[in-house]
Amino acid sequence: MKKEFDTIDVDKSGFIDPTDIQKLLGAWVPLQYVKQAIAAVDTNKDGKLSFDEYKKIRSQLPPINIPAAGK
């Protein structure tokens, strides 16, 4: 899961923020939707996801395929 997180963390800040997700998904996803998605799982309300926050939500989802993460 850490490798997956690191792949999504495009700017290597140690957090997944809206910019990382937009870079991953492309500009066709409106920023407001990306921010809403993050806010839904952002437990400390800082506008970004830590690895711990990511693990909590990710464990509730089915496996995903991120080629750059080796999956």
PDB file of N, CA, C, O and CB in Angstrom:
ATOM      1  N   MET A   1       0.816  -1.192   0.000  1.00  0.00           N
ATOM      2  CA  MET A   1       0.000   0.000   0.000  1.00  0.00           C
ATOM      3  C   MET A   1       0.867   1.267   0.000  1.00  0.00           C
ATOM      4  O   MET A   1       0.472   2.294  -0.553  1.00  0.00           O
ATOM      5  CB  MET A   1      -0.932  -0.008   1.205  1.00  0.00           C
ATOM      6  N   LYS A   2       2.031   1.189   0.614  1.00  0.00           N
ATOM      7  CA  LYS A   2       2.934   2.355   0.644  1.00  0.00           C
ATOM      8  C   LYS A   2       3.415   2.700  -0.760  1.00  0.00           C
ATOM      9  O   LYS A   2       3.518   3.876  -1.111  1.00  0.00           O
ATOM     10  CB  LYS A   2       4.147   2.084   1.565  1.00  0.00           C
ATOM     11  N   LYS A   3       3.707   1.692  -1.554  1.00  0.00           N
ATOM     12  CA  LYS A   3       4.156   1.934  -2.930  1.00  0.00           C
ATOM     13  C   LYS A   3       3.048   2.611  -3.735  1.00  0.00           C
ATOM     14  O   LYS A   3       3.310   3.512  -4.532  1.00  0.00           O
ATOM     15  CB  LYS A   3       4.580   0.606  -3.609  1.00  0.00           C
ATOM     16  N   GLU A   4       1.827   2.175  -3.523  1.00  0.00           N
ATOM     17  CA  GLU A   4       0.667   2.778  -4.177  1.00  0.00           C
ATOM     18  C   GLU A   4       0.537   4.245  -3.758  1.00  0.00           C
ATOM     19  O   GLU A   4       0.358   5.123  -4.603  1.00  0.00           O
ATOM     20  CB  GLU A   4      -0.627   1.994  -3.830  1.00  0.00           C
ATOM     21  N   PHE A   5       0.627   4.505  -2.456  1.00  0.00           N
ATOM     22  CA  PHE A   5       0.552   5.870  -1.929  1.00  0.00           C
ATOM     23  C   PHE A   5       1.642   6.738  -2.553  1.00  0.00           C
ATOM     24  O   PHE A   5       1.370   7.845  -3.017  1.00  0.00           O
ATOM     25  CB  PHE A   5       0.684   5.868  -0.388  1.00  0.00           C
ATOM     26  N   ASP A   6       2.865   6.239  -2.562  1.00  0.00           N
ATOM     27  CA  ASP A   6       3.990   7.001  -3.107  1.00  0.00           C
ATOM     28  C   ASP A   6       3.820   7.301  -4.593  1.00  0.00           C
ATOM     29  O   ASP A   6       4.276   8.340  -5.070  1.00  0.00           O
ATOM     30  CB  ASP A   6       5.285   6.243  -2.885  1.00  0.00           C
ATOM     31  N   THR A   7       3.177   6.410  -5.317  1.00  0.00           N
ATOM     32  CA  THR A   7       2.919   6.631  -6.741  1.00  0.00           C
ATOM     33  C   THR A   7       1.908   7.755  -6.936  1.00  0.00           C
ATOM     34  O   THR A   7       2.058   8.576  -7.841  1.00  0.00           O
ATOM     35  CB  THR A   7       2.411   5.339  -7.405  1.00  0.00           C
ATOM     36  N   ILE A   8       0.888   7.796  -6.097  1.00  0.00           N
ATOM     37  CA  ILE A   8      -0.132   8.842  -6.189  1.00  0.00           C
ATOM     38  C   ILE A   8       0.420  10.181  -5.718  1.00  0.00           C
ATOM     39  O   ILE A   8       0.017  11.229  -6.223  1.00  0.00           O
ATOM     40  CB  ILE A   8      -1.369   8.462  -5.365  1.00  0.00           C
ATOM     41  N   ASP A   9       1.332  10.159  -4.760  1.00  0.00           N
ATOM     42  CA  ASP A   9       1.973  11.368  -4.230  1.00  0.00           C
ATOM     43  C   ASP A   9       2.996  11.869  -5.257  1.00  0.00           C
ATOM     44  O   ASP A   9       4.204  11.707  -5.081  1.00  0.00           O
ATOM     45  CB  ASP A   9       2.663  11.086  -2.839  1.00  0.00           C
ATOM     46  N   VAL A  10       2.496  12.466  -6.309  1.00  0.00           N
ATOM     47  CA  VAL A  10       3.315  12.858  -7.457  1.00  0.00           C
ATOM     48  C   VAL A  10       4.443  13.806  -7.065  1.00  0.00           C
ATOM     49  O   VAL A  10       5.565  13.667  -7.552  1.00  0.00           O
ATOM     50  CB  VAL A  10       2.446  13.510  -8.516  1.00  0.00           C
ATOM     51  N   ASP A  11       4.158  14.765  -6.192  1.00  0.00           N
ATOM     52  CA  ASP A  11       5.185  15.752  -5.838  1.00  0.00           C
ATOM     53  C   ASP A  11       6.089  15.301  -4.680  1.00  0.00           C
ATOM     54  O   ASP A  11       6.959  16.048  -4.232  1.00  0.00           O
ATOM     55  CB  ASP A  11       4.521  17.061  -5.473  1.00  0.00           C
ATOM     56  N   LYS A  12       5.867  14.069  -4.206  1.00  0.00           N
ATOM     57  CA  LYS A  12       6.690  13.451  -3.157  1.00  0.00           C
ATOM     58  C   LYS A  12       6.745  14.284  -1.873  1.00  0.00           C
ATOM     59  O   LYS A  12       7.788  14.387  -1.228  1.00  0.00           O
ATOM     60  CB  LYS A  12       8.100  13.232  -3.674  1.00  0.00           C
ATOM     61  N   SER A  13       5.597  14.878  -1.516  1.00  0.00           N
ATOM     62  CA  SER A  13       5.505  15.697  -0.308  1.00  0.00           C
ATOM     63  C   SER A  13       5.247  14.865   0.949  1.00  0.00           C
ATOM     64  O   SER A  13       5.371  15.363   2.068  1.00  0.00           O
ATOM     65  CB  SER A  13       4.406  16.727  -0.469  1.00  0.00           C
ATOM     66  N   GLY A  14       4.888  13.595   0.755  1.00  0.00           N
ATOM     67  CA  GLY A  14       4.517  12.762   1.888  1.00  0.00           C
ATOM     68  C   GLY A  14       3.028  12.782   2.158  1.00  0.00           C
ATOM     69  O   GLY A  14       2.552  12.155   3.104  1.00  0.00           O
ATOM     70  N   PHE A  15       2.292  13.506   1.325  1.00  0.00           N
ATOM     71  CA  PHE A  15       0.843  13.604   1.420  1.00  0.00           C
ATOM     72  C   PHE A  15       0.243  13.516   0.023  1.00  0.00           C
ATOM     73  O   PHE A  15       0.904  13.822  -0.970  1.00  0.00           O
ATOM     74  CB  PHE A  15       0.419  14.920   2.122  1.00  0.00           C
ATOM     75  N   ILE A  16      -1.002  13.099  -0.042  1.00  0.00           N
ATOM     76  CA  ILE A  16      -1.742  13.158  -1.308  1.00  0.00           C
ATOM     77  C   ILE A  16      -2.638  14.381  -1.216  1.00  0.00           C
ATOM     78  O   ILE A  16      -3.499  14.469  -0.340  1.00  0.00           O
ATOM     79  CB  ILE A  16      -2.584  11.829  -1.580  1.00  0.00           C
ATOM     80  N   ASP A  17      -2.431  15.319  -2.121  1.00  0.00           N
ATOM     81  CA  ASP A  17      -3.241  16.533  -2.124  1.00  0.00           C
ATOM     82  C   ASP A  17      -4.005  16.625  -3.448  1.00  0.00           C
ATOM     83  O   ASP A  17      -3.768  15.819  -4.347  1.00  0.00           O
ATOM     84  CB  ASP A  17      -2.351  17.797  -1.907  1.00  0.00           C
ATOM     85  N   PRO A  18      -4.910  17.585  -3.581  1.00  0.00           N
ATOM     86  CA  PRO A  18      -5.703  17.682  -4.801  1.00  0.00           C
ATOM     87  C   PRO A  18      -4.873  17.751  -6.088  1.00  0.00           C
ATOM     88  O   PRO A  18      -5.262  17.186  -7.111  1.00  0.00           O
ATOM     89  CB  PRO A  18      -6.579  18.885  -4.720  1.00  0.00           C
ATOM     90  N   THR A  19      -3.749  18.433  -6.036  1.00  0.00           N
ATOM     91  CA  THR A  19      -2.895  18.547  -7.220  1.00  0.00           C
ATOM     92  C   THR A  19      -2.356  17.185  -7.650  1.00  0.00           C
ATOM     93  O   THR A  19      -2.296  16.888  -8.843  1.00  0.00           O
ATOM     94  CB  THR A  19      -1.733  19.507  -6.947  1.00  0.00           C
ATOM     95  N   ASP A  20      -1.965  16.360  -6.685  1.00  0.00           N
ATOM     96  CA  ASP A  20      -1.484  15.011  -7.006  1.00  0.00           C
ATOM     97  C   ASP A  20      -2.558  14.209  -7.732  1.00  0.00           C
ATOM     98  O   ASP A  20      -2.283  13.549  -8.734  1.00  0.00           O
ATOM     99  CB  ASP A  20      -1.050  14.275  -5.726  1.00  0.00           C
ATOM    100  N   ILE A  21      -3.771  14.272  -7.221  1.00  0.00           N
ATOM    101  CA  ILE A  21      -4.861  13.488  -7.814  1.00  0.00           C
ATOM    102  C   ILE A  21      -5.208  14.022  -9.194  1.00  0.00           C
ATOM    103  O   ILE A  21      -5.474  13.235 -10.103  1.00  0.00           O
ATOM    104  CB  ILE A  21      -6.107  13.510  -6.907  1.00  0.00           C
ATOM    105  N   GLN A  22      -5.213  15.322  -9.373  1.00  0.00           N
ATOM    106  CA  GLN A  22      -5.483  15.870 -10.699  1.00  0.00           C
ATOM    107  C   GLN A  22      -4.416  15.455 -11.698  1.00  0.00           C
ATOM    108  O   GLN A  22      -4.734  15.156 -12.849  1.00  0.00           O
ATOM    109  CB  GLN A  22      -5.573  17.387 -10.636  1.00  0.00           C
ATOM    110  N   LYS A  23      -3.173  15.431 -11.286  1.00  0.00           N
ATOM    111  CA  LYS A  23      -2.105  14.992 -12.185  1.00  0.00           C
ATOM    112  C   LYS A  23      -2.291  13.523 -12.564  1.00  0.00           C
ATOM    113  O   LYS A  23      -2.023  13.125 -13.698  1.00  0.00           O
ATOM    114  CB  LYS A  23      -0.725  15.204 -11.529  1.00  0.00           C
ATOM    115  N   LEU A  24      -2.747  12.734 -11.613  1.00  0.00           N
ATOM    116  CA  LEU A  24      -2.958  11.319 -11.860  1.00  0.00           C
ATOM    117  C   LEU A  24      -4.155  11.076 -12.767  1.00  0.00           C
ATOM    118  O   LEU A  24      -4.079  10.265 -13.690  1.00  0.00           O
ATOM    119  CB  LEU A  24      -3.144  10.586 -10.554  1.00  0.00           C
ATOM    120  N   LEU A  25      -5.263  11.774 -12.515  1.00  0.00           N
ATOM    121  CA  LEU A  25      -6.506  11.532 -13.249  1.00  0.00           C
ATOM    122  C   LEU A  25      -6.652  12.389 -14.494  1.00  0.00           C
ATOM    123  O   LEU A  25      -7.415  12.050 -15.399  1.00  0.00           O
ATOM    124  CB  LEU A  25      -7.674  11.769 -12.351  1.00  0.00           C
ATOM    125  N   GLY A  26      -5.936  13.484 -14.544  1.00  0.00           N
ATOM    126  CA  GLY A  26      -6.059  14.377 -15.682  1.00  0.00           C
ATOM    127  C   GLY A  26      -6.929  15.573 -15.341  1.00  0.00           C
ATOM    128  O   GLY A  26      -7.688  15.548 -14.372  1.00  0.00           O
ATOM    129  N   ALA A  27      -6.814  16.600 -16.129  1.00  0.00           N
ATOM    130  CA  ALA A  27      -7.509  17.860 -15.873  1.00  0.00           C
ATOM    131  C   ALA A  27      -9.020  17.767 -16.074  1.00  0.00           C
ATOM    132  O   ALA A  27      -9.747  18.690 -15.706  1.00  0.00           O
ATOM    133  CB  ALA A  27      -6.952  18.932 -16.765  1.00  0.00           C
ATOM    134  N   TRP A  28      -9.495  16.682 -16.644  1.00  0.00           N
ATOM    135  CA  TRP A  28     -10.936  16.566 -16.890  1.00  0.00           C
ATOM    136  C   TRP A  28     -11.731  16.375 -15.614  1.00  0.00           C
ATOM    137  O   TRP A  28     -12.958  16.471 -15.640  1.00  0.00           O
ATOM    138  CB  TRP A  28     -11.212  15.417 -17.826  1.00  0.00           C
ATOM    139  N   VAL A  29     -11.069  16.108 -14.495  1.00  0.00           N
ATOM    140  CA  VAL A  29     -11.747  15.992 -13.207  1.00  0.00           C
ATOM    141  C   VAL A  29     -11.689  17.362 -12.530  1.00  0.00           C
ATOM    142  O   VAL A  29     -10.603  17.833 -12.193  1.00  0.00           O
ATOM    143  CB  VAL A  29     -11.090  14.873 -12.304  1.00  0.00           C
ATOM    144  N   PRO A  30     -12.836  18.004 -12.326  1.00  0.00           N
ATOM    145  CA  PRO A  30     -12.831  19.334 -11.719  1.00  0.00           C
ATOM    146  C   PRO A  30     -12.199  19.330 -10.321  1.00  0.00           C
ATOM    147  O   PRO A  30     -12.431  18.417  -9.528  1.00  0.00           O
ATOM    148  CB  PRO A  30     -14.255  19.873 -11.640  1.00  0.00           C
ATOM    149  N   LEU A  31     -11.413  20.341 -10.038  1.00  0.00           N
ATOM    150  CA  LEU A  31     -10.707  20.453  -8.772  1.00  0.00           C
ATOM    151  C   LEU A  31     -11.663  20.398  -7.584  1.00  0.00           C
ATOM    152  O   LEU A  31     -11.326  19.823  -6.549  1.00  0.00           O
ATOM    153  CB  LEU A  31      -9.907  21.741  -8.735  1.00  0.00           C
ATOM    154  N   GLN A  32     -12.844  20.985  -7.717  1.00  0.00           N
ATOM    155  CA  GLN A  32     -13.793  20.972  -6.603  1.00  0.00           C
ATOM    156  C   GLN A  32     -14.204  19.554  -6.245  1.00  0.00           C
ATOM    157  O   GLN A  32     -14.421  19.265  -5.068  1.00  0.00           O
ATOM    158  CB  GLN A  32     -15.029  21.800  -6.945  1.00  0.00           C
ATOM    159  N   TYR A  33     -14.318  18.655  -7.225  1.00  0.00           N
ATOM    160  CA  TYR A  33     -14.670  17.268  -6.953  1.00  0.00           C
ATOM    161  C   TYR A  33     -13.521  16.534  -6.258  1.00  0.00           C
ATOM    162  O   TYR A  33     -13.737  15.719  -5.361  1.00  0.00           O
ATOM    163  CB  TYR A  33     -15.046  16.551  -8.254  1.00  0.00           C
ATOM    164  N   VAL A  34     -12.326  16.833  -6.683  1.00  0.00           N
ATOM    165  CA  VAL A  34     -11.147  16.227  -6.060  1.00  0.00           C
ATOM    166  C   VAL A  34     -11.066  16.671  -4.589  1.00  0.00           C
ATOM    167  O   VAL A  34     -10.817  15.855  -3.702  1.00  0.00           O
ATOM    168  CB  VAL A  34      -9.840  16.623  -6.835  1.00  0.00           C
ATOM    169  N   LYS A  35     -11.278  17.957  -4.347  1.00  0.00           N
ATOM    170  CA  LYS A  35     -11.234  18.467  -2.974  1.00  0.00           C
ATOM    171  C   LYS A  35     -12.338  17.843  -2.115  1.00  0.00           C
ATOM    172  O   LYS A  35     -12.112  17.538  -0.944  1.00  0.00           O
ATOM    173  CB  LYS A  35     -11.367  20.000  -2.971  1.00  0.00           C
ATOM    174  N   GLN A  36     -13.521  17.652  -2.686  1.00  0.00           N
ATOM    175  CA  GLN A  36     -14.621  17.028  -1.952  1.00  0.00           C
ATOM    176  C   GLN A  36     -14.296  15.578  -1.607  1.00  0.00           C
ATOM    177  O   GLN A  36     -14.599  15.115  -0.508  1.00  0.00           O
ATOM    178  CB  GLN A  36     -15.917  17.097  -2.769  1.00  0.00           C
ATOM    179  N   ALA A  37     -13.688  14.875  -2.532  1.00  0.00           N
ATOM    180  CA  ALA A  37     -13.323  13.476  -2.290  1.00  0.00           C
ATOM    181  C   ALA A  37     -12.291  13.382  -1.164  1.00  0.00           C
ATOM    182  O   ALA A  37     -12.399  12.523  -0.289  1.00  0.00           O
ATOM    183  CB  ALA A  37     -12.769  12.827  -3.583  1.00  0.00           C
ATOM    184  N   ILE A  38     -11.312  14.250  -1.189  1.00  0.00           N
ATOM    185  CA  ILE A  38     -10.302  14.257  -0.131  1.00  0.00           C
ATOM    186  C   ILE A  38     -10.955  14.631   1.206  1.00  0.00           C
ATOM    187  O   ILE A  38     -10.685  13.994   2.224  1.00  0.00           O
ATOM    188  CB  ILE A  38      -9.151  15.248  -0.474  1.00  0.00           C
ATOM    189  N   ALA A  39     -11.802  15.647   1.207  1.00  0.00           N
ATOM    190  CA  ALA A  39     -12.452  16.090   2.441  1.00  0.00           C
ATOM    191  C   ALA A  39     -13.271  14.970   3.088  1.00  0.00           C
ATOM    192  O   ALA A  39     -13.400  14.918   4.311  1.00  0.00           O
ATOM    193  CB  ALA A  39     -13.352  17.291   2.157  1.00  0.00           C
ATOM    194  N   ALA A  40     -13.819  14.083   2.273  1.00  0.00           N
ATOM    195  CA  ALA A  40     -14.646  12.995   2.794  1.00  0.00           C
ATOM    196  C   ALA A  40     -13.848  12.011   3.647  1.00  0.00           C
ATOM    197  O   ALA A  40     -14.421  11.344   4.509  1.00  0.00           O
ATOM    198  CB  ALA A  40     -15.306  12.255   1.648  1.00  0.00           C
ATOM    199  N   VAL A  41     -12.552  11.910   3.426  1.00  0.00           N
ATOM    200  CA  VAL A  41     -11.723  10.951   4.173  1.00  0.00           C
ATOM    201  C   VAL A  41     -10.592  11.611   4.963  1.00  0.00           C
ATOM    202  O   VAL A  41      -9.811  10.927   5.624  1.00  0.00           O
ATOM    203  CB  VAL A  41     -11.134   9.940   3.219  1.00  0.00           C
ATOM    204  N   ASP A  42     -10.510  12.912   4.894  1.00  0.00           N
ATOM    205  CA  ASP A  42      -9.452  13.685   5.556  1.00  0.00           C
ATOM    206  C   ASP A  42      -9.829  13.898   7.020  1.00  0.00           C
ATOM    207  O   ASP A  42     -10.521  14.862   7.347  1.00  0.00           O
ATOM    208  CB  ASP A  42      -9.225  15.058   4.839  1.00  0.00           C
ATOM    209  N   THR A  43      -9.383  13.015   7.897  1.00  0.00           N
ATOM    210  CA  THR A  43      -9.820  13.049   9.295  1.00  0.00           C
ATOM    211  C   THR A  43      -9.329  14.252  10.079  1.00  0.00           C
ATOM    212  O   THR A  43     -10.013  14.693  11.003  1.00  0.00           O
ATOM    213  CB  THR A  43      -9.370  11.818   9.983  1.00  0.00           C
ATOM    214  N   ASN A  44      -8.169  14.799   9.743  1.00  0.00           N
ATOM    215  CA  ASN A  44      -7.681  15.971  10.486  1.00  0.00           C
ATOM    216  C   ASN A  44      -7.985  17.288   9.770  1.00  0.00           C
ATOM    217  O   ASN A  44      -7.592  18.358  10.236  1.00  0.00           O
ATOM    218  CB  ASN A  44      -6.180  15.853  10.712  1.00  0.00           C
ATOM    219  N   LYS A  45      -8.681  17.206   8.645  1.00  0.00           N
ATOM    220  CA  LYS A  45      -9.184  18.377   7.905  1.00  0.00           C
ATOM    221  C   LYS A  45      -8.095  19.360   7.486  1.00  0.00           C
ATOM    222  O   LYS A  45      -8.272  20.575   7.578  1.00  0.00           O
ATOM    223  CB  LYS A  45     -10.197  19.104   8.742  1.00  0.00           C
ATOM    224  N   ASP A  46      -6.951  18.813   7.020  1.00  0.00           N
ATOM    225  CA  ASP A  46      -5.879  19.693   6.542  1.00  0.00           C
ATOM    226  C   ASP A  46      -5.857  19.814   5.020  1.00  0.00           C
ATOM    227  O   ASP A  46      -4.974  20.467   4.463  1.00  0.00           O
ATOM    228  CB  ASP A  46      -4.536  19.182   7.030  1.00  0.00           C
ATOM    229  N   GLY A  47      -6.824  19.188   4.344  1.00  0.00           N
ATOM    230  CA  GLY A  47      -6.927  19.315   2.897  1.00  0.00           C
ATOM    231  C   GLY A  47      -6.055  18.363   2.106  1.00  0.00           C
ATOM    232  O   GLY A  47      -5.942  18.482   0.886  1.00  0.00           O
ATOM    233  N   LYS A  48      -5.437  17.415   2.803  1.00  0.00           N
ATOM    234  CA  LYS A  48      -4.581  16.437   2.131  1.00  0.00           C
ATOM    235  C   LYS A  48      -4.638  15.135   2.922  1.00  0.00           C
ATOM    236  O   LYS A  48      -5.093  15.108   4.065  1.00  0.00           O
ATOM    237  CB  LYS A  48      -3.104  16.957   2.003  1.00  0.00           C
ATOM    238  N   LEU A  49      -4.171  14.063   2.300  1.00  0.00           N
ATOM    239  CA  LEU A  49      -4.218  12.758   2.946  1.00  0.00           C
ATOM    240  C   LEU A  49      -2.821  12.310   3.365  1.00  0.00           C
ATOM    241  O   LEU A  49      -1.893  12.279   2.557  1.00  0.00           O
ATOM    242  CB  LEU A  49      -4.849  11.721   2.012  1.00  0.00           C
ATOM    243  N   SER A  50      -2.695  11.968   4.625  1.00  0.00           N
ATOM    244  CA  SER A  50      -1.466  11.351   5.106  1.00  0.00           C
ATOM    245  C   SER A  50      -1.519   9.866   4.739  1.00  0.00           C
ATOM    246  O   SER A  50      -2.553   9.367   4.295  1.00  0.00           O
ATOM    247  CB  SER A  50      -1.287  11.555   6.661  1.00  0.00           C
ATOM    248  N   PHE A  51      -0.423   9.184   4.924  1.00  0.00           N
ATOM    249  CA  PHE A  51      -0.422   7.750   4.636  1.00  0.00           C
ATOM    250  C   PHE A  51      -1.405   7.017   5.546  1.00  0.00           C
ATOM    251  O   PHE A  51      -2.086   6.097   5.092  1.00  0.00           O
ATOM    252  CB  PHE A  51       0.995   7.168   4.803  1.00  0.00           C
ATOM    253  N   ASP A  52      -1.493   7.403   6.815  1.00  0.00           N
ATOM    254  CA  ASP A  52      -2.435   6.756   7.733  1.00  0.00           C
ATOM    255  C   ASP A  52      -3.884   6.953   7.287  1.00  0.00           C
ATOM    256  O   ASP A  52      -4.682   6.017   7.340  1.00  0.00           O
ATOM    257  CB  ASP A  52      -2.249   7.301   9.151  1.00  0.00           C
ATOM    258  N   GLU A  53      -4.226   8.160   6.849  1.00  0.00           N
ATOM    259  CA  GLU A  53      -5.583   8.418   6.347  1.00  0.00           C
ATOM    260  C   GLU A  53      -5.837   7.597   5.088  1.00  0.00           C
ATOM    261  O   GLU A  53      -6.915   7.029   4.911  1.00  0.00           O
ATOM    262  CB  GLU A  53      -5.786   9.929   6.055  1.00  0.00           C
ATOM    263  N   TYR A  54      -4.837   7.542   4.219  1.00  0.00           N
ATOM    264  CA  TYR A  54      -4.965   6.768   2.986  1.00  0.00           C
ATOM    265  C   TYR A  54      -5.190   5.285   3.296  1.00  0.00           C
ATOM    266  O   TYR A  54      -6.043   4.644   2.682  1.00  0.00           O
ATOM    267  CB  TYR A  54      -3.710   6.944   2.109  1.00  0.00           C
ATOM    268  N   LYS A  55      -4.431   4.749   4.240  1.00  0.00           N
ATOM    269  CA  LYS A  55      -4.577   3.329   4.598  1.00  0.00           C
ATOM    270  C   LYS A  55      -5.985   3.024   5.095  1.00  0.00           C
ATOM    271  O   LYS A  55      -6.560   1.991   4.750  1.00  0.00           O
ATOM    272  CB  LYS A  55      -3.552   2.938   5.671  1.00  0.00           C
ATOM    273  N   LYS A  56      -6.538   3.917   5.902  1.00  0.00           N
ATOM    274  CA  LYS A  56      -7.877   3.694   6.453  1.00  0.00           C
ATOM    275  C   LYS A  56      -8.917   3.597   5.356  1.00  0.00           C
ATOM    276  O   LYS A  56      -9.744   2.685   5.364  1.00  0.00           O
ATOM    277  CB  LYS A  56      -8.249   4.811   7.419  1.00  0.00           C
ATOM    278  N   ILE A  57      -8.888   4.521   4.414  1.00  0.00           N
ATOM    279  CA  ILE A  57      -9.896   4.489   3.341  1.00  0.00           C
ATOM    280  C   ILE A  57      -9.571   3.408   2.323  1.00  0.00           C
ATOM    281  O   ILE A  57     -10.474   2.751   1.803  1.00  0.00           O
ATOM    282  CB  ILE A  57      -9.986   5.858   2.641  1.00  0.00           C
ATOM    283  N   ARG A  58      -8.305   3.221   2.037  1.00  0.00           N
ATOM    284  CA  ARG A  58      -7.895   2.246   1.016  1.00  0.00           C
ATOM    285  C   ARG A  58      -8.243   0.820   1.429  1.00  0.00           C
ATOM    286  O   ARG A  58      -8.555  -0.011   0.576  1.00  0.00           O
ATOM    287  CB  ARG A  58      -6.392   2.354   0.750  1.00  0.00           C
ATOM    288  N   SER A  59      -8.193   0.532   2.706  1.00  0.00           N
ATOM    289  CA  SER A  59      -8.506  -0.818   3.173  1.00  0.00           C
ATOM    290  C   SER A  59      -9.983  -1.157   2.982  1.00  0.00           C
ATOM    291  O   SER A  59     -10.364  -2.324   3.066  1.00  0.00           O
ATOM    292  CB  SER A  59      -8.127  -0.965   4.643  1.00  0.00           C
ATOM    293  N   GLN A  60     -10.810  -0.157   2.729  1.00  0.00           N
ATOM    294  CA  GLN A  60     -12.235  -0.370   2.520  1.00  0.00           C
ATOM    295  C   GLN A  60     -12.597  -0.527   1.043  1.00  0.00           C
ATOM    296  O   GLN A  60     -13.757  -0.773   0.714  1.00  0.00           O
ATOM    297  CB  GLN A  60     -13.014   0.776   3.114  1.00  0.00           C
ATOM    298  N   LEU A  61     -11.626  -0.388   0.164  1.00  0.00           N
ATOM    299  CA  LEU A  61     -11.871  -0.421  -1.281  1.00  0.00           C
ATOM    300  C   LEU A  61     -11.294  -1.690  -1.900  1.00  0.00           C
ATOM    301  O   LEU A  61     -10.362  -2.280  -1.354  1.00  0.00           O
ATOM    302  CB  LEU A  61     -11.266   0.822  -1.960  1.00  0.00           C
ATOM    303  N   PRO A  62     -11.845  -2.110  -3.038  1.00  0.00           N
ATOM    304  CA  PRO A  62     -11.269  -3.274  -3.730  1.00  0.00           C
ATOM    305  C   PRO A  62      -9.905  -2.914  -4.323  1.00  0.00           C
ATOM    306  O   PRO A  62      -9.581  -1.733  -4.451  1.00  0.00           O
ATOM    307  CB  PRO A  62     -12.226  -3.779  -4.848  1.00  0.00           C
ATOM    308  N   PRO A  63      -9.111  -3.915  -4.684  1.00  0.00           N
ATOM    309  CA  PRO A  63      -7.800  -3.651  -5.293  1.00  0.00           C
ATOM    310  C   PRO A  63      -7.927  -2.783  -6.534  1.00  0.00           C
ATOM    311  O   PRO A  63      -8.888  -2.901  -7.294  1.00  0.00           O
ATOM    312  CB  PRO A  63      -7.106  -4.963  -5.651  1.00  0.00           C
ATOM    313  N   ILE A  64      -6.952  -1.913  -6.730  1.00  0.00           N
ATOM    314  CA  ILE A  64      -6.915  -1.072  -7.923  1.00  0.00           C
ATOM    315  C   ILE A  64      -5.611  -1.341  -8.655  1.00  0.00           C
ATOM    316  O   ILE A  64      -4.646  -1.825  -8.065  1.00  0.00           O
ATOM    317  CB  ILE A  64      -7.053   0.442  -7.559  1.00  0.00           C
ATOM    318  N   ASN A  65      -5.587  -1.030  -9.922  1.00  0.00           N
ATOM    319  CA  ASN A  65      -4.413  -1.266 -10.750  1.00  0.00           C
ATOM    320  C   ASN A  65      -3.768   0.069 -11.085  1.00  0.00           C
ATOM    321  O   ASN A  65      -4.321   0.871 -11.837  1.00  0.00           O
ATOM    322  CB  ASN A  65      -4.785  -2.038 -12.042  1.00  0.00           C
ATOM    323  N   ILE A  66      -2.592   0.295 -10.518  1.00  0.00           N
ATOM    324  CA  ILE A  66      -1.795   1.477 -10.842  1.00  0.00           C
ATOM    325  C   ILE A  66      -0.507   0.938 -11.450  1.00  0.00           C
ATOM    326  O   ILE A  66       0.384   0.507 -10.718  1.00  0.00           O
ATOM    327  CB  ILE A  66      -1.518   2.401  -9.561  1.00  0.00           C
ATOM    328  N   PRO A  67      -0.393   0.956 -12.776  1.00  0.00           N
ATOM    329  CA  PRO A  67       0.787   0.370 -13.426  1.00  0.00           C
ATOM    330  C   PRO A  67       2.102   0.860 -12.864  1.00  0.00           C
ATOM    331  O   PRO A  67       3.023   0.061 -12.697  1.00  0.00           O
ATOM    332  CB  PRO A  67       0.753   0.657 -14.885  1.00  0.00           C
ATOM    333  N   ALA A  68       2.225   2.134 -12.566  1.00  0.00           N
ATOM    334  CA  ALA A  68       3.496   2.654 -12.052  1.00  0.00           C
ATOM    335  C   ALA A  68       3.829   2.108 -10.676  1.00  0.00           C
ATOM    336  O   ALA A  68       4.979   2.176 -10.244  1.00  0.00           O
ATOM    337  CB  ALA A  68       3.457   4.164 -12.000  1.00  0.00           C
ATOM    338  N   ALA A  69       2.825   1.563  -9.974  1.00  0.00           N
ATOM    339  CA  ALA A  69       3.055   1.008  -8.652  1.00  0.00           C
ATOM    340  C   ALA A  69       3.366  -0.479  -8.724  1.00  0.00           C
ATOM    341  O   ALA A  69       3.524  -1.136  -7.695  1.00  0.00           O
ATOM    342  CB  ALA A  69       1.847   1.247  -7.763  1.00  0.00           C
ATOM    343  N   GLY A  70       3.452  -1.003  -9.919  1.00  0.00           N
ATOM    344  CA  GLY A  70       3.788  -2.401 -10.090  1.00  0.00           C
ATOM    345  C   GLY A  70       2.603  -3.339  -9.912  1.00  0.00           C
ATOM    346  O   GLY A  70       2.787  -4.519  -9.613  1.00  0.00           O
ATOM    347  N   LYS A  71       1.393  -2.828 -10.092  1.00  0.00           N
ATOM    348  CA  LYS A  71       0.190  -3.658  -9.959  1.00  0.00           C
ATOM    349  C   LYS A  71      -0.606  -3.659 -11.228  1.00  0.00           C
ATOM    350  O   LYS A  71      -1.651  -4.305 -11.299  1.00  0.00           O
ATOM    351  CB  LYS A  71      -0.675  -3.178  -8.815  1.00  0.00           C
TER     352      LYS A  71
END
